[in-house]
Amino acid sequence: MEYFRLDHPPDRLILCNSANCESIADYLEVNEHGREDFVCANHTSSIRHASVLPKGTTSNEQYVSRPAA
């Protein structure tokens, strides 16, 4: 499995693919068969990526994906 930090196009936001989740996707996960899943920080299967804080967030703040409006 490969994990990529997701950069959204300027004109749209991509939502998490997990069932019943309406958060904005933070990561693109690509499995060994080439399937791509967009997931938020709460649903990534990457332990390393889930622990990475975005720029501008202090270490004592908890990072949570923004809900889609």
Phi and psi restraints in degrees (range 20) as a CNS / XPLOR table:
assign (resid 1 and name C) (resid 2 and name N)
       (resid 2 and name CA) (resid 2 and name C) 1.0 -115.9 20.0 2
assign (resid 2 and name N) (resid 2 and name CA)
       (resid 2 and name C) (resid 3 and name N) 1.0 147.4 20.0 2
assign (resid 2 and name C) (resid 3 and name N)
       (resid 3 and name CA) (resid 3 and name C) 1.0 -127.1 20.0 2
assign (resid 3 and name N) (resid 3 and name CA)
       (resid 3 and name C) (resid 4 and name N) 1.0 134.8 20.0 2
assign (resid 3 and name C) (resid 4 and name N)
       (resid 4 and name CA) (resid 4 and name C) 1.0 -132.7 20.0 2
assign (resid 4 and name N) (resid 4 and name CA)
       (resid 4 and name C) (resid 5 and name N) 1.0 136.5 20.0 2
assign (resid 4 and name C) (resid 5 and name N)
       (resid 5 and name CA) (resid 5 and name C) 1.0 -68.8 20.0 2
assign (resid 5 and name N) (resid 5 and name CA)
       (resid 5 and name C) (resid 6 and name N) 1.0 131.2 20.0 2
assign (resid 5 and name C) (resid 6 and name N)
       (resid 6 and name CA) (resid 6 and name C) 1.0 -90.4 20.0 2
assign (resid 6 and name N) (resid 6 and name CA)
       (resid 6 and name C) (resid 7 and name N) 1.0 127.7 20.0 2
assign (resid 6 and name C) (resid 7 and name N)
       (resid 7 and name CA) (resid 7 and name C) 1.0 -105.6 20.0 2
assign (resid 7 and name N) (resid 7 and name CA)
       (resid 7 and name C) (resid 8 and name N) 1.0 120.3 20.0 2
assign (resid 7 and name C) (resid 8 and name N)
       (resid 8 and name CA) (resid 8 and name C) 1.0 -79.5 20.0 2
assign (resid 8 and name N) (resid 8 and name CA)
       (resid 8 and name C) (resid 9 and name N) 1.0 143.8 20.0 2
assign (resid 8 and name C) (resid 9 and name N)
       (resid 9 and name CA) (resid 9 and name C) 1.0 -60.9 20.0 2
assign (resid 9 and name N) (resid 9 and name CA)
       (resid 9 and name C) (resid 10 and name N) 1.0 151.5 20.0 2
assign (resid 9 and name C) (resid 10 and name N)
       (resid 10 and name CA) (resid 10 and name C) 1.0 -62.5 20.0 2
assign (resid 10 and name N) (resid 10 and name CA)
       (resid 10 and name C) (resid 11 and name N) 1.0 -22.7 20.0 2
assign (resid 10 and name C) (resid 11 and name N)
       (resid 11 and name CA) (resid 11 and name C) 1.0 -104.0 20.0 2
assign (resid 11 and name N) (resid 11 and name CA)
       (resid 11 and name C) (resid 12 and name N) 1.0 7.3 20.0 2
assign (resid 11 and name C) (resid 12 and name N)
       (resid 12 and name CA) (resid 12 and name C) 1.0 -160.9 20.0 2
assign (resid 12 and name N) (resid 12 and name CA)
       (resid 12 and name C) (resid 13 and name N) 1.0 160.0 20.0 2
assign (resid 12 and name C) (resid 13 and name N)
       (resid 13 and name CA) (resid 13 and name C) 1.0 -115.5 20.0 2
assign (resid 13 and name N) (resid 13 and name CA)
       (resid 13 and name C) (resid 14 and name N) 1.0 144.2 20.0 2
assign (resid 13 and name C) (resid 14 and name N)
       (resid 14 and name CA) (resid 14 and name C) 1.0 -104.0 20.0 2
assign (resid 14 and name N) (resid 14 and name CA)
       (resid 14 and name C) (resid 15 and name N) 1.0 131.6 20.0 2
assign (resid 14 and name C) (resid 15 and name N)
       (resid 15 and name CA) (resid 15 and name C) 1.0 -92.0 20.0 2
assign (resid 15 and name N) (resid 15 and name CA)
       (resid 15 and name C) (resid 16 and name N) 1.0 157.4 20.0 2
assign (resid 15 and name C) (resid 16 and name N)
       (resid 16 and name CA) (resid 16 and name C) 1.0 -62.3 20.0 2
assign (resid 16 and name N) (resid 16 and name CA)
       (resid 16 and name C) (resid 17 and name N) 1.0 138.7 20.0 2
assign (resid 16 and name C) (resid 17 and name N)
       (resid 17 and name CA) (resid 17 and name C) 1.0 -81.1 20.0 2
assign (resid 17 and name N) (resid 17 and name CA)
       (resid 17 and name C) (resid 18 and name N) 1.0 -10.4 20.0 2
assign (resid 17 and name C) (resid 18 and name N)
       (resid 18 and name CA) (resid 18 and name C) 1.0 -66.2 20.0 2
assign (resid 18 and name N) (resid 18 and name CA)
       (resid 18 and name C) (resid 19 and name N) 1.0 144.4 20.0 2
assign (resid 18 and name C) (resid 19 and name N)
       (resid 19 and name CA) (resid 19 and name C) 1.0 -59.4 20.0 2
assign (resid 19 and name N) (resid 19 and name CA)
       (resid 19 and name C) (resid 20 and name N) 1.0 137.1 20.0 2
assign (resid 19 and name C) (resid 20 and name N)
       (resid 20 and name CA) (resid 20 and name C) 1.0 61.4 20.0 2
assign (resid 20 and name N) (resid 20 and name CA)
       (resid 20 and name C) (resid 21 and name N) 1.0 21.5 20.0 2
assign (resid 20 and name C) (resid 21 and name N)
       (resid 21 and name CA) (resid 21 and name C) 1.0 -110.3 20.0 2
assign (resid 21 and name N) (resid 21 and name CA)
       (resid 21 and name C) (resid 22 and name N) 1.0 127.8 20.0 2
assign (resid 21 and name C) (resid 22 and name N)
       (resid 22 and name CA) (resid 22 and name C) 1.0 -114.4 20.0 2
assign (resid 22 and name N) (resid 22 and name CA)
       (resid 22 and name C) (resid 23 and name N) 1.0 22.3 20.0 2
assign (resid 22 and name C) (resid 23 and name N)
       (resid 23 and name CA) (resid 23 and name C) 1.0 -82.5 20.0 2
assign (resid 23 and name N) (resid 23 and name CA)
       (resid 23 and name C) (resid 24 and name N) 1.0 159.4 20.0 2
assign (resid 23 and name C) (resid 24 and name N)
       (resid 24 and name CA) (resid 24 and name C) 1.0 -76.4 20.0 2
assign (resid 24 and name N) (resid 24 and name CA)
       (resid 24 and name C) (resid 25 and name N) 1.0 136.4 20.0 2
assign (resid 24 and name C) (resid 25 and name N)
       (resid 25 and name CA) (resid 25 and name C) 1.0 -67.6 20.0 2
assign (resid 25 and name N) (resid 25 and name CA)
       (resid 25 and name C) (resid 26 and name N) 1.0 138.4 20.0 2
assign (resid 25 and name C) (resid 26 and name N)
       (resid 26 and name CA) (resid 26 and name C) 1.0 -108.1 20.0 2
assign (resid 26 and name N) (resid 26 and name CA)
       (resid 26 and name C) (resid 27 and name N) 1.0 -24.3 20.0 2
assign (resid 26 and name C) (resid 27 and name N)
       (resid 27 and name CA) (resid 27 and name C) 1.0 -135.7 20.0 2
assign (resid 27 and name N) (resid 27 and name CA)
       (resid 27 and name C) (resid 28 and name N) 1.0 150.9 20.0 2
assign (resid 27 and name C) (resid 28 and name N)
       (resid 28 and name CA) (resid 28 and name C) 1.0 -109.3 20.0 2
assign (resid 28 and name N) (resid 28 and name CA)
       (resid 28 and name C) (resid 29 and name N) 1.0 122.5 20.0 2
assign (resid 28 and name C) (resid 29 and name N)
       (resid 29 and name CA) (resid 29 and name C) 1.0 -110.6 20.0 2
assign (resid 29 and name N) (resid 29 and name CA)
       (resid 29 and name C) (resid 30 and name N) 1.0 130.0 20.0 2
assign (resid 29 and name C) (resid 30 and name N)
       (resid 30 and name CA) (resid 30 and name C) 1.0 -120.1 20.0 2
assign (resid 30 and name N) (resid 30 and name CA)
       (resid 30 and name C) (resid 31 and name N) 1.0 119.8 20.0 2
assign (resid 30 and name C) (resid 31 and name N)
       (resid 31 and name CA) (resid 31 and name C) 1.0 -85.9 20.0 2
assign (resid 31 and name N) (resid 31 and name CA)
       (resid 31 and name C) (resid 32 and name N) 1.0 178.2 20.0 2
assign (resid 31 and name C) (resid 32 and name N)
       (resid 32 and name CA) (resid 32 and name C) 1.0 -66.7 20.0 2
assign (resid 32 and name N) (resid 32 and name CA)
       (resid 32 and name C) (resid 33 and name N) 1.0 -14.0 20.0 2
assign (resid 32 and name C) (resid 33 and name N)
       (resid 33 and name CA) (resid 33 and name C) 1.0 -96.9 20.0 2
assign (resid 33 and name N) (resid 33 and name CA)
       (resid 33 and name C) (resid 34 and name N) 1.0 1.7 20.0 2
assign (resid 33 and name C) (resid 34 and name N)
       (resid 34 and name CA) (resid 34 and name C) 1.0 90.2 20.0 2
assign (resid 34 and name N) (resid 34 and name CA)
       (resid 34 and name C) (resid 35 and name N) 1.0 1.9 20.0 2
assign (resid 34 and name C) (resid 35 and name N)
       (resid 35 and name CA) (resid 35 and name C) 1.0 -70.1 20.0 2
assign (resid 35 and name N) (resid 35 and name CA)
       (resid 35 and name C) (resid 36 and name N) 1.0 133.5 20.0 2
assign (resid 35 and name C) (resid 36 and name N)
       (resid 36 and name CA) (resid 36 and name C) 1.0 -109.1 20.0 2
assign (resid 36 and name N) (resid 36 and name CA)
       (resid 36 and name C) (resid 37 and name N) 1.0 132.5 20.0 2
assign (resid 36 and name C) (resid 37 and name N)
       (resid 37 and name CA) (resid 37 and name C) 1.0 -126.7 20.0 2
assign (resid 37 and name N) (resid 37 and name CA)
       (resid 37 and name C) (resid 38 and name N) 1.0 133.8 20.0 2
assign (resid 37 and name C) (resid 38 and name N)
       (resid 38 and name CA) (resid 38 and name C) 1.0 -95.2 20.0 2
assign (resid 38 and name N) (resid 38 and name CA)
       (resid 38 and name C) (resid 39 and name N) 1.0 123.5 20.0 2
assign (resid 38 and name C) (resid 39 and name N)
       (resid 39 and name CA) (resid 39 and name C) 1.0 -134.8 20.0 2
assign (resid 39 and name N) (resid 39 and name CA)
       (resid 39 and name C) (resid 40 and name N) 1.0 152.7 20.0 2
assign (resid 39 and name C) (resid 40 and name N)
       (resid 40 and name CA) (resid 40 and name C) 1.0 -84.4 20.0 2
assign (resid 40 and name N) (resid 40 and name CA)
       (resid 40 and name C) (resid 41 and name N) 1.0 174.6 20.0 2
assign (resid 40 and name C) (resid 41 and name N)
       (resid 41 and name CA) (resid 41 and name C) 1.0 -61.2 20.0 2
assign (resid 41 and name N) (resid 41 and name CA)
       (resid 41 and name C) (resid 42 and name N) 1.0 -30.2 20.0 2
assign (resid 41 and name C) (resid 42 and name N)
       (resid 42 and name CA) (resid 42 and name C) 1.0 -74.1 20.0 2
assign (resid 42 and name N) (resid 42 and name CA)
       (resid 42 and name C) (resid 43 and name N) 1.0 -22.3 20.0 2
assign (resid 42 and name C) (resid 43 and name N)
       (resid 43 and name CA) (resid 43 and name C) 1.0 -111.7 20.0 2
assign (resid 43 and name N) (resid 43 and name CA)
       (resid 43 and name C) (resid 44 and name N) 1.0 4.0 20.0 2
assign (resid 43 and name C) (resid 44 and name N)
       (resid 44 and name CA) (resid 44 and name C) 1.0 -70.7 20.0 2
assign (resid 44 and name N) (resid 44 and name CA)
       (resid 44 and name C) (resid 45 and name N) 1.0 145.3 20.0 2
assign (resid 44 and name C) (resid 45 and name N)
       (resid 45 and name CA) (resid 45 and name C) 1.0 -91.6 20.0 2
assign (resid 45 and name N) (resid 45 and name CA)
       (resid 45 and name C) (resid 46 and name N) 1.0 1.7 20.0 2
assign (resid 45 and name C) (resid 46 and name N)
       (resid 46 and name CA) (resid 46 and name C) 1.0 -88.2 20.0 2
assign (resid 46 and name N) (resid 46 and name CA)
       (resid 46 and name C) (resid 47 and name N) 1.0 116.3 20.0 2
assign (resid 46 and name C) (resid 47 and name N)
       (resid 47 and name CA) (resid 47 and name C) 1.0 -65.7 20.0 2
assign (resid 47 and name N) (resid 47 and name CA)
       (resid 47 and name C) (resid 48 and name N) 1.0 -42.0 20.0 2
assign (resid 47 and name C) (resid 48 and name N)
       (resid 48 and name CA) (resid 48 and name C) 1.0 -64.9 20.0 2
assign (resid 48 and name N) (resid 48 and name CA)
       (resid 48 and name C) (resid 49 and name N) 1.0 -46.8 20.0 2
assign (resid 48 and name C) (resid 49 and name N)
       (resid 49 and name CA) (resid 49 and name C) 1.0 -70.5 20.0 2
assign (resid 49 and name N) (resid 49 and name CA)
       (resid 49 and name C) (resid 50 and name N) 1.0 -33.5 20.0 2
assign (resid 49 and name C) (resid 50 and name N)
       (resid 50 and name CA) (resid 50 and name C) 1.0 -66.3 20.0 2
assign (resid 50 and name N) (resid 50 and name CA)
       (resid 50 and name C) (resid 51 and name N) 1.0 -24.6 20.0 2
assign (resid 50 and name C) (resid 51 and name N)
       (resid 51 and name CA) (resid 51 and name C) 1.0 -90.0 20.0 2
assign (resid 51 and name N) (resid 51 and name CA)
       (resid 51 and name C) (resid 52 and name N) 1.0 -6.3 20.0 2
assign (resid 51 and name C) (resid 52 and name N)
       (resid 52 and name CA) (resid 52 and name C) 1.0 -82.8 20.0 2
assign (resid 52 and name N) (resid 52 and name CA)
       (resid 52 and name C) (resid 53 and name N) 1.0 129.1 20.0 2
assign (resid 52 and name C) (resid 53 and name N)
       (resid 53 and name CA) (resid 53 and name C) 1.0 -92.6 20.0 2
assign (resid 53 and name N) (resid 53 and name CA)
       (resid 53 and name C) (resid 54 and name N) 1.0 144.5 20.0 2
assign (resid 53 and name C) (resid 54 and name N)
       (resid 54 and name CA) (resid 54 and name C) 1.0 -69.9 20.0 2
assign (resid 54 and name N) (resid 54 and name CA)
       (resid 54 and name C) (resid 55 and name N) 1.0 161.8 20.0 2
assign (resid 54 and name C) (resid 55 and name N)
       (resid 55 and name CA) (resid 55 and name C) 1.0 -58.9 20.0 2
assign (resid 55 and name N) (resid 55 and name CA)
       (resid 55 and name C) (resid 56 and name N) 1.0 139.7 20.0 2
assign (resid 55 and name C) (resid 56 and name N)
       (resid 56 and name CA) (resid 56 and name C) 1.0 88.5 20.0 2
assign (resid 56 and name N) (resid 56 and name CA)
       (resid 56 and name C) (resid 57 and name N) 1.0 -3.0 20.0 2
assign (resid 56 and name C) (resid 57 and name N)
       (resid 57 and name CA) (resid 57 and name C) 1.0 -102.1 20.0 2
assign (resid 57 and name N) (resid 57 and name CA)
       (resid 57 and name C) (resid 58 and name N) 1.0 127.9 20.0 2
assign (resid 57 and name C) (resid 58 and name N)
       (resid 58 and name CA) (resid 58 and name C) 1.0 -77.0 20.0 2
assign (resid 58 and name N) (resid 58 and name CA)
       (resid 58 and name C) (resid 59 and name N) 1.0 160.1 20.0 2
assign (resid 58 and name C) (resid 59 and name N)
       (resid 59 and name CA) (resid 59 and name C) 1.0 -66.8 20.0 2
assign (resid 59 and name N) (resid 59 and name CA)
       (resid 59 and name C) (resid 60 and name N) 1.0 -19.6 20.0 2
assign (resid 59 and name C) (resid 60 and name N)
       (resid 60 and name CA) (resid 60 and name C) 1.0 -94.1 20.0 2
assign (resid 60 and name N) (resid 60 and name CA)
       (resid 60 and name C) (resid 61 and name N) 1.0 2.6 20.0 2
assign (resid 60 and name C) (resid 61 and name N)
       (resid 61 and name CA) (resid 61 and name C) 1.0 -97.6 20.0 2
assign (resid 61 and name N) (resid 61 and name CA)
       (resid 61 and name C) (resid 62 and name N) 1.0 138.3 20.0 2
assign (resid 61 and name C) (resid 62 and name N)
       (resid 62 and name CA) (resid 62 and name C) 1.0 -84.7 20.0 2
assign (resid 62 and name N) (resid 62 and name CA)
       (resid 62 and name C) (resid 63 and name N) 1.0 134.5 20.0 2
assign (resid 62 and name C) (resid 63 and name N)
       (resid 63 and name CA) (resid 63 and name C) 1.0 -94.5 20.0 2
assign (resid 63 and name N) (resid 63 and name CA)
       (resid 63 and name C) (resid 64 and name N) 1.0 126.9 20.0 2
assign (resid 63 and name C) (resid 64 and name N)
       (resid 64 and name CA) (resid 64 and name C) 1.0 -134.3 20.0 2
assign (resid 64 and name N) (resid 64 and name CA)
       (resid 64 and name C) (resid 65 and name N) 1.0 137.8 20.0 2
assign (resid 64 and name C) (resid 65 and name N)
       (resid 65 and name CA) (resid 65 and name C) 1.0 -59.0 20.0 2
assign (resid 65 and name N) (resid 65 and name CA)
       (resid 65 and name C) (resid 66 and name N) 1.0 146.1 20.0 2
assign (resid 65 and name C) (resid 66 and name N)
       (resid 66 and name CA) (resid 66 and name C) 1.0 -74.8 20.0 2
assign (resid 66 and name N) (resid 66 and name CA)
       (resid 66 and name C) (resid 67 and name N) 1.0 139.8 20.0 2
assign (resid 66 and name C) (resid 67 and name N)
       (resid 67 and name CA) (resid 67 and name C) 1.0 -71.8 20.0 2
assign (resid 67 and name N) (resid 67 and name CA)
       (resid 67 and name C) (resid 68 and name N) 1.0 147.7 20.0 2
assign (resid 67 and name C) (resid 68 and name N)
       (resid 68 and name CA) (resid 68 and name C) 1.0 -71.2 20.0 2
assign (resid 68 and name N) (resid 68 and name CA)
       (resid 68 and name C) (resid 69 and name N) 1.0 141.3 20.0 2
